């Protein structure tokens, strides 16, 4: 490893400093790619569970692992498949137990994405049984997404796998999944005597109606988050490995604490500039190589677009306009470019990989798992990728250490900035939507400056 990238030494030094300061409250692990590649270990049989599921779905729209055989009996599988066959919807059901060591890193979203890619179909809606029912759609539409949410509310978040799946399939085939979702939420609120509220992770700028004590706790946690984020900026580290995918790299900083925030922000901006050059060089080498196939060309175009979007945001961070959310956005966009470069380099040899950053704070890396996050003081739930520490926090009903942003003179979690004022809040840095690059290209990022 080059001397200028002493990752382990700098990470250990930073951890020790944080521990002495009593500020080790944020996840500090490096970002390993979550690839769902199904690659067998040396000496292991060359089996591909993703391809097995994909092939099975081409024959029958319901795939149930034997582990779920009692929860979703064969007769029920046949019944559900019959309902799907009678409709015009390209709907598929997957029930597979997920664990951290499986080919999908225990992530239901990765499972569905890889299986869909293996099928080679341009579109499709999928319902996957994990702890509950997860829904996602490819090729446009939100049918499966709203159908899965409807199942949670209609069963009061306590239904069996089959009960939730029944509701989800019925909703998907109804032709009005979003309307069914609204009705299910209203019914849940009526039964539980609650309303949707405006929790911080869901309101896009609204506040919770909690007590003064709740606001004190939230304010304290947010202040702690700002301090930890200031010190943790360097942990968005990058080094070369394998096909050239850069991992996180520590950046040693020695600014006085009073100037730490500005110093670390400047370090992130500088890192973004260096990485723009590095990614540009990789793209040049890839473009000058042998003519890629059609699929590789698509990935190459995606890499060029993502790198161009990162450069556009970085160029605006001049003349004192640099802000933490924008600096982080540059790094996220460059990660997207790198994923596309690696996919282009692999061509058709493997499934496309797209890392997902921690929704609460992208600086926490891409070792994430899609987690149900229920709003504080309310009943709405979203499923977003979170790092291990943030997932643990939300499961314990505690606000995780979030990425801060300035909005109208206040420091708030970045996702609380109205979506109309922040492309990062609107997309969750690409975790909520897949059109972050397109939004940057049409100039949505310029609203971020006007909202400060």
C-alpha positions as a Python dict, from the first residue, in 0.01 Angstrom:
ca = {
    (1, 'X'): (0, 0, 0),
    (2, 'X'): (146, 344, -87),
    (3, 'X'): (283, 541, 206),
    (4, 'X'): (34, 822, 152),
    (5, 'X'): (-254, 582, 229),
    (6, 'X'): (-179, 457, 585),
    (7, 'X'): (-542, 362, 635),
    (8, 'X'): (-511, 136, 937),
    (9, 'X'): (-267, 363, 1120),
    (10, 'X'): (-474, 678, 1070),
    (11, 'X'): (-798, 499, 1153),
    (12, 'X'): (-649, 363, 1477),
    (13, 'X'): (-512, 707, 1567),
    (14, 'X'): (-848, 870, 1502),
    (15, 'X'): (-1033, 605, 1703),
    (16, 'X'): (-798, 660, 1995),
    (17, 'X'): (-849, 1036, 1980),
    (18, 'X'): (-1226, 997, 1969),
    (19, 'X'): (-1221, 753, 2260),
    (20, 'X'): (-1017, 992, 2472),
    (21, 'X'): (-1260, 1271, 2391),
    (22, 'X'): (-1557, 1051, 2479),
    (23, 'X'): (-1703, 1107, 2136),
    (24, 'X'): (-1708, 757, 1993),
    (25, 'X'): (-2079, 744, 1921),
    (26, 'X'): (-2081, 709, 1543),
    (27, 'X'): (-2002, 408, 1328),
    (28, 'X'): (-1640, 426, 1218),
    (29, 'X'): (-1599, 112, 1009),
    (30, 'X'): (-1465, 135, 654),
    (31, 'X'): (-1686, 80, 353),
    (32, 'X'): (-1664, -262, 195),
    (33, 'X'): (-1858, -305, -126),
    (34, 'X'): (-2189, -481, -88),
    (35, 'X'): (-2184, -673, -408),
    (36, 'X'): (-2423, -966, -392),
    (37, 'X'): (-2194, -1133, -644),
    (38, 'X'): (-2261, -1497, -549),
    (39, 'X'): (-1891, -1571, -607),
    (40, 'X'): (-1804, -1904, -437),
    (41, 'X'): (-1512, -1936, -201),
    (42, 'X'): (-1204, -2123, -319),
    (43, 'X'): (-1282, -2489, -342),
    (44, 'X'): (-1658, -2439, -303),
    (45, 'X'): (-1902, -2565, -567),
    (46, 'X'): (-1981, -2305, -833),
    (47, 'X'): (-2345, -2264, -740),
    (48, 'X'): (-2533, -1943, -801),
    (49, 'X'): (-2840, -1899, -578),
    (50, 'X'): (-2941, -1577, -753),
    (51, 'X'): (-2947, -1750, -1090),
    (52, 'X'): (-3135, -2043, -939),
    (53, 'X'): (-3407, -1809, -813),
    (54, 'X'): (-3415, -1618, -1142),
    (55, 'X'): (-3454, -1940, -1342),
    (56, 'X'): (-3727, -2061, -1109),
    (57, 'X'): (-3921, -1735, -1145),
    (58, 'X'): (-3913, -1769, -1521),
    (59, 'X'): (-4108, -2092, -1479),
    (60, 'X'): (-4329, -2003, -1181),
    (61, 'X'): (-4386, -1652, -1035),
    (62, 'X'): (-4356, -1761, -670),
    (63, 'X'): (-4026, -1880, -527),
    (64, 'X'): (-4036, -2006, -167),
    (65, 'X'): (-3729, -2143, 5),
    (66, 'X'): (-3791, -2467, 199),
    (67, 'X'): (-3736, -2274, 522),
    (68, 'X'): (-4064, -2091, 451),
    (69, 'X'): (-4251, -2406, 344),
    (70, 'X'): (-4465, -2416, 660),
    (71, 'X'): (-4530, -2042, 664),
    (72, 'X'): (-4626, -2036, 295),
    (73, 'X'): (-4747, -2388, 207),
    (74, 'X'): (-4737, -2521, -146),
    (75, 'X'): (-5114, -2490, -185),
    (76, 'X'): (-5092, -2121, -100),
    (77, 'X'): (-4806, -2076, -343),
    (78, 'X'): (-5021, -2227, -617),
    (79, 'X'): (-5312, -2003, -526),
    (80, 'X'): (-5099, -1686, -532),
    (81, 'X'): (-4939, -1789, -859),
    (82, 'X'): (-5286, -1843, -1006),
    (83, 'X'): (-5393, -1492, -908),
    (84, 'X'): (-5083, -1347, -1069),
    (85, 'X'): (-5134, -1551, -1386),
    (86, 'X'): (-5487, -1414, -1423),
    (87, 'X'): (-5357, -1056, -1417),
    (88, 'X'): (-5153, -847, -1659),
    (89, 'X'): (-4901, -749, -1391),
    (90, 'X'): (-4543, -871, -1420),
    (91, 'X'): (-4534, -964, -1050),
    (92, 'X'): (-4298, -1204, -871),
    (93, 'X'): (-4279, -1329, -513),
    (94, 'X'): (-3956, -1434, -340),
    (95, 'X'): (-3940, -1583, 11),
    (96, 'X'): (-3580, -1652, 112),
    (97, 'X'): (-3423, -1637, 461),
    (98, 'X'): (-3153, -1371, 474),
    (99, 'X'): (-2844, -1364, 694),
    (100, 'X'): (-2533, -1148, 697),
    (101, 'X'): (-2312, -1419, 541),
    (102, 'X'): (-2537, -1498, 246),
    (103, 'X'): (-2459, -1391, -113),
    (104, 'X'): (-2673, -1079, -64),
    (105, 'X'): (-2519, -972, 267),
    (106, 'X'): (-2855, -1019, 437),
    (107, 'X'): (-3004, -733, 234),
    (108, 'X'): (-3344, -797, 77),
    (109, 'X'): (-3300, -507, -168),
    (110, 'X'): (-2974, -655, -293),
    (111, 'X'): (-3140, -995, -328),
    (112, 'X'): (-3420, -859, -545),
    (113, 'X'): (-3189, -638, -752),
    (114, 'X'): (-2948, -920, -831),
    (115, 'X'): (-3227, -1166, -912),
    (116, 'X'): (-3393, -914, -1143),
    (117, 'X'): (-3063, -849, -1315),
    (118, 'X'): (-3008, -1223, -1356),
    (119, 'X'): (-3346, -1257, -1523),
    (120, 'X'): (-3245, -1001, -1782),
    (121, 'X'): (-3596, -857, -1792),
    (122, 'X'): (-3644, -483, -1858),
    (123, 'X'): (-3922, -449, -1601),
    (124, 'X'): (-4088, -629, -1316),
    (125, 'X'): (-4246, -586, -972),
    (126, 'X'): (-4122, -795, -681),
    (127, 'X'): (-4255, -880, -336),
    (128, 'X'): (-3992, -1035, -110),
    (129, 'X'): (-4057, -1187, 230),
    (130, 'X'): (-3794, -1088, 488),
    (131, 'X'): (-3892, -993, 844),
    (132, 'X'): (-4193, -845, 669),
    (133, 'X'): (-4282, -794, 303),
    (134, 'X'): (-4054, -574, 93),
    (135, 'X'): (-4167, -441, -244),
    (136, 'X'): (-3975, -284, -528),
    (137, 'X'): (-4036, -211, -895),
    (138, 'X'): (-3809, -199, -1199),
    (139, 'X'): (-3888, -19, -1521),
    (140, 'X'): (-4114, 243, -1363),
    (141, 'X'): (-4412, 232, -1133),
    (142, 'X'): (-4452, 189, -757),
    (143, 'X'): (-4701, -97, -740),
    (144, 'X'): (-4495, -341, -535),
    (145, 'X'): (-4356, -66, -315),
    (146, 'X'): (-4698, 58, -203),
    (147, 'X'): (-4836, -296, -188),
    (148, 'X'): (-4573, -399, 67),
    (149, 'X'): (-4637, -89, 277),
    (150, 'X'): (-5010, -155, 262),
    (151, 'X'): (-4953, -506, 395),
    (152, 'X'): (-4770, -370, 699),
    (153, 'X'): (-5043, -121, 791),
    (154, 'X'): (-5334, -351, 708),
    (155, 'X'): (-5195, -620, 942),
    (156, 'X'): (-5104, -368, 1216),
    (157, 'X'): (-4734, -451, 1167),
    (158, 'X'): (-4800, -789, 1326),
    (159, 'X'): (-4921, -1018, 1048),
    (160, 'X'): (-4781, -1357, 957),
    (161, 'X'): (-4573, -1389, 643),
    (162, 'X'): (-4868, -1538, 457),
    (163, 'X'): (-5114, -1276, 586),
    (164, 'X'): (-4889, -991, 475),
    (165, 'X'): (-4816, -1157, 143),
    (166, 'X'): (-5188, -1206, 77),
    (167, 'X'): (-5256, -837, 135),
    (168, 'X'): (-4956, -731, -71),
    (169, 'X'): (-5050, -948, -370),
    (170, 'X'): (-5416, -846, -354),
    (171, 'X'): (-5314, -480, -340),
    (172, 'X'): (-5070, -514, -629),
    (173, 'X'): (-5335, -675, -847),
    (174, 'X'): (-5601, -420, -752),
    (175, 'X'): (-5464, -158, -991),
    (176, 'X'): (-5457, 113, -722),
    (177, 'X'): (-5177, 25, -481),
    (178, 'X'): (-5117, 384, -372),
    (179, 'X'): (-5484, 436, -297),
    (180, 'X'): (-5492, 110, -102),
    (181, 'X'): (-5191, 230, 95),
    (182, 'X'): (-5366, 555, 190),
    (183, 'X'): (-5674, 361, 300),
    (184, 'X'): (-5465, 115, 500),
    (185, 'X'): (-5283, 396, 680),
    (186, 'X'): (-5613, 569, 758),
    (187, 'X'): (-5754, 242, 894),
    (188, 'X'): (-5447, 183, 1105),
    (189, 'X'): (-5464, 534, 1247),
    (190, 'X'): (-5831, 489, 1331),
    (191, 'X'): (-5769, 158, 1506),
    (192, 'X'): (-5465, 279, 1697),
    (193, 'X'): (-5590, 630, 1769),
    (194, 'X'): (-5286, 794, 1611),
    (195, 'X'): (-5216, 1011, 1310),
    (196, 'X'): (-4930, 1027, 1069),
    (197, 'X'): (-4752, 1305, 1253),
    (198, 'X'): (-4443, 1467, 1105),
    (199, 'X'): (-4145, 1276, 1233),
    (200, 'X'): (-3798, 1401, 1144),
    (201, 'X'): (-3700, 1126, 906),
    (202, 'X'): (-4017, 1155, 702),
    (203, 'X'): (-4145, 1510, 701),
    (204, 'X'): (-3892, 1677, 473),
    (205, 'X'): (-3873, 1979, 700),
    (206, 'X'): (-4159, 1942, 946),
    (207, 'X'): (-4112, 1889, 1315),
    (208, 'X'): (-4239, 1627, 1557),
    (209, 'X'): (-4510, 1717, 1801),
    (210, 'X'): (-4320, 1558, 2089),
    (211, 'X'): (-4271, 1703, 2435),
    (212, 'X'): (-4014, 1963, 2532),
    (213, 'X'): (-3811, 1681, 2685),
    (214, 'X'): (-3814, 1499, 2352),
    (215, 'X'): (-3688, 1810, 2175),
    (216, 'X'): (-3413, 1845, 2437),
    (217, 'X'): (-3300, 1489, 2377),
    (218, 'X'): (-3319, 1533, 1999),
    (219, 'X'): (-3129, 1862, 2021),
    (220, 'X'): (-2860, 1705, 2236),
    (221, 'X'): (-2824, 1412, 1999),
    (222, 'X'): (-2809, 1644, 1699),
    (223, 'X'): (-2539, 1855, 1863),
    (224, 'X'): (-2346, 1539, 1938),
    (225, 'X'): (-2400, 1433, 1579),
    (226, 'X'): (-2252, 1759, 1452),
    (227, 'X'): (-1944, 1717, 1671),
    (228, 'X'): (-1895, 1356, 1576),
    (229, 'X'): (-1956, 1428, 1208),
    (230, 'X'): (-1692, 1703, 1221),
    (231, 'X'): (-1436, 1459, 1356),
    (232, 'X'): (-1559, 1168, 1147),
    (233, 'X'): (-1537, 1345, 809),
    (234, 'X'): (-1196, 1191, 739),
    (235, 'X'): (-1344, 844, 767),
    (236, 'X'): (-1486, 872, 418),
    (237, 'X'): (-1169, 702, 299),
    (238, 'X'): (-1065, 568, -38),
    (239, 'X'): (-790, 332, -154),
    (240, 'X'): (-745, 122, -466),
    (241, 'X'): (-829, -249, -455),
    (242, 'X'): (-932, -524, -697),
    (243, 'X'): (-1062, -367, -1018),
    (244, 'X'): (-966, -30, -880),
    (245, 'X'): (-1259, 26, -643),
    (246, 'X'): (-1142, 279, -389),
    (247, 'X'): (-1216, 208, -24),
    (248, 'X'): (-1236, 465, 250),
    (249, 'X'): (-916, 646, 336),
    (250, 'X'): (-833, 836, 654),
    (251, 'X'): (-722, 1198, 620),
    (252, 'X'): (-520, 1320, 917),
    (253, 'X'): (-617, 1669, 1029),
    (254, 'X'): (-452, 1880, 1300),
    (255, 'X'): (-668, 2193, 1308),
    (256, 'X'): (-760, 2346, 1640),
    (257, 'X'): (-1105, 2233, 1757),
    (258, 'X'): (-1250, 2583, 1704),
    (259, 'X'): (-1160, 2556, 1336),
    (260, 'X'): (-1221, 2182, 1301),
    (261, 'X'): (-1550, 2210, 1115),
    (262, 'X'): (-1411, 2435, 845),
    (263, 'X'): (-1087, 2239, 825),
    (264, 'X'): (-1266, 1908, 782),
    (265, 'X'): (-1505, 2055, 527),
    (266, 'X'): (-1210, 2186, 330),
    (267, 'X'): (-1050, 1841, 354),
    (268, 'X'): (-1363, 1681, 209),
    (269, 'X'): (-1374, 1936, -73),
    (270, 'X'): (-1006, 1874, -146),
    (271, 'X'): (-1062, 1499, -135),
    (272, 'X'): (-1346, 1537, -382),
    (273, 'X'): (-1117, 1727, -619),
    (274, 'X'): (-848, 1460, -598),
    (275, 'X'): (-1099, 1182, -652),
    (276, 'X'): (-1244, 1361, -954),
    (277, 'X'): (-900, 1343, -1113),
    (278, 'X'): (-857, 978, -1018),
    (279, 'X'): (-1197, 874, -1153),
    (280, 'X'): (-1134, 1075, -1469),
    (281, 'X'): (-808, 890, -1525),
    (282, 'X'): (-979, 555, -1479),
    (283, 'X'): (-1246, 654, -1729),
    (284, 'X'): (-981, 760, -1980),
    (285, 'X'): (-804, 425, -1950),
    (286, 'X'): (-1132, 240, -1988),
    (287, 'X'): (-1235, 446, -2293),
    (288, 'X'): (-899, 393, -2461),
    (289, 'X'): (-917, 16, -2418),
    (290, 'X'): (-1077, -236, -2647),
    (291, 'X'): (-1428, -161, -2770),
    (292, 'X'): (-1671, -275, -2496),
    (293, 'X'): (-1997, -458, -2554),
    (294, 'X'): (-2333, -286, -2546),
    (295, 'X'): (-2389, -354, -2177),
    (296, 'X'): (-2044, -227, -2085),
    (297, 'X'): (-2105, 87, -2293),
    (298, 'X'): (-2419, 156, -2092),
    (299, 'X'): (-2222, 131, -1768),
    (300, 'X'): (-1949, 350, -1915),
    (301, 'X'): (-2202, 620, -2006),
    (302, 'X'): (-2346, 599, -1654),
    (303, 'X'): (-1995, 643, -1511),
    (304, 'X'): (-1930, 946, -1730),
    (305, 'X'): (-2261, 1104, -1629),
    (306, 'X'): (-2202, 1043, -1257),
    (307, 'X'): (-1849, 1180, -1275),
    (308, 'X'): (-1974, 1485, -1468),
    (309, 'X'): (-2244, 1544, -1206),
    (310, 'X'): (-1984, 1526, -929),
    (311, 'X'): (-1768, 1779, -1114),
    (312, 'X'): (-2068, 2012, -1154),
    (313, 'X'): (-2139, 2011, -780),
    (314, 'X'): (-1771, 2045, -693),
    (315, 'X'): (-1725, 2342, -924),
    (316, 'X'): (-2002, 2531, -743),
    (317, 'X'): (-1825, 2487, -409),
    (318, 'X'): (-1602, 2787, -471),
    (319, 'X'): (-1595, 3145, -350),
    (320, 'X'): (-1696, 3038, 0),
    (321, 'X'): (-2004, 2841, -114),
    (322, 'X'): (-1882, 2505, 16),
    (323, 'X'): (-2129, 2320, 238),
    (324, 'X'): (-2104, 1981, 401),
    (325, 'X'): (-2405, 1820, 220),
    (326, 'X'): (-2261, 1922, -118),
    (327, 'X'): (-1912, 1796, -33),
    (328, 'X'): (-2059, 1463, 72),
    (329, 'X'): (-2270, 1459, -243),
    (330, 'X'): (-1959, 1482, -460),
    (331, 'X'): (-1814, 1175, -290),
    (332, 'X'): (-2139, 982, -325),
    (333, 'X'): (-2161, 1066, -696),
    (334, 'X'): (-1802, 952, -744),
    (335, 'X'): (-1885, 624, -573),
    (336, 'X'): (-2169, 584, -821),
    (337, 'X'): (-1924, 652, -1104),
    (338, 'X'): (-1685, 391, -967),
    (339, 'X'): (-1959, 131, -940),
    (340, 'X'): (-2046, 194, -1304),
    (341, 'X'): (-1677, 174, -1404),
    (342, 'X'): (-1640, -158, -1228),
    (343, 'X'): (-1957, -286, -1391),
    (344, 'X'): (-1826, -176, -1730),
    (345, 'X'): (-1495, -350, -1666),
    (346, 'X'): (-1675, -674, -1582),
    (347, 'X'): (-1901, -642, -1886),
    (348, 'X'): (-2151, -926, -1896),
    (349, 'X'): (-1951, -1149, -1664),
    (350, 'X'): (-2134, -1051, -1348),
    (351, 'X'): (-2443, -879, -1222),
    (352, 'X'): (-2440, -500, -1196),
    (353, 'X'): (-2343, -373, -852),
    (354, 'X'): (-2471, -54, -693),
    (355, 'X'): (-2354, 28, -344),
    (356, 'X'): (-2601, 203, -117),
    (357, 'X'): (-2478, 457, 136),
    (358, 'X'): (-2614, 492, 486),
    (359, 'X'): (-2928, 704, 453),
    (360, 'X'): (-2880, 870, 793),
    (361, 'X'): (-2526, 976, 710),
    (362, 'X'): (-2351, 876, 384),
    (363, 'X'): (-2015, 931, 557),
    (364, 'X'): (-2087, 611, 748),
    (365, 'X'): (-2012, 415, 432),
    (366, 'X'): (-2183, 156, 216),
    (367, 'X'): (-2187, -147, 444),
    (368, 'X'): (-2560, -110, 486),
    (369, 'X'): (-2877, -312, 520),
    (370, 'X'): (-3226, -195, 431),
    (371, 'X'): (-3395, -129, 765),
    (372, 'X'): (-3744, -24, 869),
    (373, 'X'): (-3722, 323, 1027),
    (374, 'X'): (-4033, 432, 1211),
    (375, 'X'): (-4079, 803, 1262),
    (376, 'X'): (-4038, 939, 1612),
    (377, 'X'): (-4371, 1012, 1777),
    (378, 'X'): (-4566, 880, 1477),
    (379, 'X'): (-4661, 565, 1294),
    (380, 'X'): (-4516, 599, 945),
    (381, 'X'): (-4231, 371, 847),
    (382, 'X'): (-3979, 391, 566),
    (383, 'X'): (-3726, 130, 458),
    (384, 'X'): (-3385, 274, 391),
    (385, 'X'): (-3027, 144, 388),
    (386, 'X'): (-2856, 206, 722),
    (387, 'X'): (-2517, 115, 858),
    (388, 'X'): (-2504, -123, 1153),
    (389, 'X'): (-2484, 146, 1420),
    (390, 'X'): (-2762, 358, 1274),
    (391, 'X'): (-2982, 50, 1232),
    (392, 'X'): (-2921, -37, 1596),
    (393, 'X'): (-3015, 317, 1697),
    (394, 'X'): (-3345, 327, 1508),
    (395, 'X'): (-3440, -16, 1636),
    (396, 'X'): (-3391, 124, 1986),
    (397, 'X'): (-3604, 429, 1897),
    (398, 'X'): (-3302, 660, 1923),
    (399, 'X'): (-3202, 916, 1661),
    (400, 'X'): (-2883, 797, 1490),
    (401, 'X'): (-2581, 1020, 1437),
    (402, 'X'): (-2701, 1199, 1126),
    (403, 'X'): (-2543, 1420, 862),
    (404, 'X'): (-2617, 1782, 957),
    (405, 'X'): (-2721, 2058, 718),
    (406, 'X'): (-2788, 2430, 750),
    (407, 'X'): (-3139, 2543, 663),
    (408, 'X'): (-3282, 2889, 728),
    (409, 'X'): (-3023, 2960, 995),
    (410, 'X'): (-3071, 2630, 1180),
    (411, 'X'): (-2869, 2310, 1190),
    (412, 'X'): (-3097, 2016, 1111),
    (413, 'X'): (-3057, 1660, 982),
    (414, 'X'): (-3002, 1688, 609),
    (415, 'X'): (-3320, 1489, 535),
    (416, 'X'): (-3532, 1744, 725),
    (417, 'X'): (-3456, 2011, 465),
    (418, 'X'): (-3762, 2033, 236),
    (419, 'X'): (-3721, 1822, -74),
    (420, 'X'): (-3794, 2131, -282),
    (421, 'X'): (-3482, 2295, -135),
    (422, 'X'): (-3235, 2006, -137),
    (423, 'X'): (-3161, 1743, -397),
    (424, 'X'): (-2983, 1544, -126),
    (425, 'X'): (-3293, 1535, 96),
    (426, 'X'): (-3519, 1463, -201),
    (427, 'X'): (-3315, 1157, -304),
    (428, 'X'): (-3153, 1051, 24),
    (429, 'X'): (-2822, 1075, -163),
    (430, 'X'): (-2956, 825, -414),
    (431, 'X'): (-3098, 578, -159),
    (432, 'X'): (-3461, 684, -213),
    (433, 'X'): (-3454, 733, -590),
    (434, 'X'): (-3228, 626, -875),
    (435, 'X'): (-3231, 962, -1056),
    (436, 'X'): (-2979, 1159, -849),
    (437, 'X'): (-2746, 1206, -1146),
    (438, 'X'): (-3032, 1320, -1369),
    (439, 'X'): (-3146, 1571, -1107),
    (440, 'X'): (-2796, 1718, -1087),
    (441, 'X'): (-2780, 1739, -1465),
    (442, 'X'): (-3100, 1946, -1476),
    (443, 'X'): (-2970, 2180, -1204),
    (444, 'X'): (-3164, 2072, -896),
    (445, 'X'): (-2850, 2105, -684),
    (446, 'X'): (-2851, 2482, -731),
    (447, 'X'): (-3150, 2504, -494),
    (448, 'X'): (-2926, 2387, -209),
    (449, 'X'): (-2737, 2717, -205),
    (450, 'X'): (-3053, 2929, -210),
    (451, 'X'): (-3203, 2746, 91),
    (452, 'X'): (-2918, 2813, 337),
}
